[in-house]
Amino acid sequence: MSLGRVLLCILFPPLAVLDKGCGSIVIVTLLTIVGWVPGVIGALVINNS
């Protein structure tokens, strides 16, 4: 995972998973609404796999 992708995960978690599919976007968006930290963790996990 590149440094740019990590920064995108930290700053805008839903945008970081746009290329991973609709389900990933929904999950990360919901996690970001619940709290910013869960959204960032979810985006990092999805992008790392």
N, C-alpha and C positions, 0 to 999 in steps of 0.2 A: 504494500500500500504506500503510495507516494505521500510526501509531506503536504502537498496541496489537497489531497483527498482527506487527510487527517484534519487539516484546518477547516475544510468544508464541513466535516462531521461535527466539529466543535462549534462552529459559528451557525450553520444552518443544517441541522440534522436531516430534515425531510428532503432537501435538495441533494444531499450526498448519496441517497439511495434511489434516485430517479431511474437509473439504468438497471435496477435489480428486480423490477416488477411492481405491479399494483399492490399486492399484499404487503410487501415490505414498506411501501410508502405509507399505507394506512397504519401499520403497526407503529412505525417511527413517529408519525404525526400524532397518534393517540398518546404515545409515551411522552412526546414533547409537550402536549397539552397538560398532561398530569404533572410534569415537572421537566425542567430543562435537562437535568443530569440523567434521568432515565432515557430521554431521547438521544442524548449524546452516546451513552453506553450502547443502546440498541443500534444506532447507526454504525458505531465502530465494530460491533460484533457482526452485523450483516455484511459490512464491507470487507471484513477480514476473512470471511469464509468463501 
